[in-house]
Amino acid sequence: MFTLPKLPYAYAALEPAIDAQTMEIHHGKHHQAYVDKLNAALADKKDLTGKDLDWLLKNLNQLPKEIRTAVRNNGGGHWNHSFFWKVMAKTGGEPSAELKTALAKSFGGVDQFKTAFSDAAMARFGSGWAWLVADKGKLSIMSTPNQDNPLMEGKQAILCLDVWEHAYYILYKWEKAKYVENWWNVVNWAEVSKLFSSAK
């Protein structure tokens, strides 16, 4: 049985970048719905009892056909959001020296990385995510539709941004670019740097 994780901060903690009402609905309603639907899909699948979420998403093709899409969408939604909450904080800080060096090597610098990542987020048509991933020791940027994630492709996530409309529409309306720009103020660089170190 999967459960909704508690946020590591109050709903209003990320203001003014992300408003409390959006956080409350996003976490308490949208994320909860993914958890509930994932549990419903797995309810009578005793052979999958005890399998963790990483295993389910890495092994989608091994799941029974009748639940594969539900697990992909709702398991992906649960995993993505659980990850997203962790990579944000009230005071974002700075990337570690080690991560700065890696970003410089892969993208030319932190600012160049931010531009490329923001471009990937803006280029995602419809609902989806932008990701910084580690793949065989190299950093790269990718974007996924709906609730797909790098785990499904054997890659390790370092940072992500939710660009579904429900993530920003109350505060920003159609101004997705402003949401993406302001989101950089709440990136939890300490957590991202930790994830990078563990991915090497």
PEDATA-V280091 format. One record per backbone hydrogen bond with DSSP energy under -1.0 kcal/mol. CO is the residue of the C=O (numbers start at 1). NH is the residue of the N-H. If there is no record, write none. Layout:
# PEDATA-V280091
co = (CO	CO)
nh = (NH	NH)
This chain:
# PEDATA-V280091
co = (10	12	14	14	19	20	21	22	23	24	25	25	26	29	30	31	32	33	34	35	36	37	38	42	44	45	46	48	52	53	54	55	59	60	64	64	67	68	69	70	71	73	74	75	76	77	78	79	80	81	83	85	87	92	96	97	98	99	100	101	102	103	103	104	109	110	111	112	113	114	115	116	117	118	119	127	128	129	130	131	132	132	133	134	135	138	140	142	144	145	149	150	150	151	156	159	161	164	165	165	168	169	172	174	175	176	177	178	179	182	183	186	187	188	189	190	191	192	193	194	195)
nh = (13	15	17	18	23	24	25	26	27	28	29	30	31	33	34	35	36	37	38	39	40	41	42	45	46	48	49	51	56	57	58	59	62	63	67	68	71	72	73	74	75	77	78	79	80	81	82	83	84	85	87	88	188	189	100	101	102	103	104	105	106	107	109	108	113	114	115	116	117	118	119	120	121	122	123	146	163	144	161	142	158	159	140	156	138	135	133	131	129	148	152	153	155	154	134	132	130	167	168	169	172	173	175	176	179	180	181	182	183	185	186	89	189	192	193	194	195	196	197	198	199)
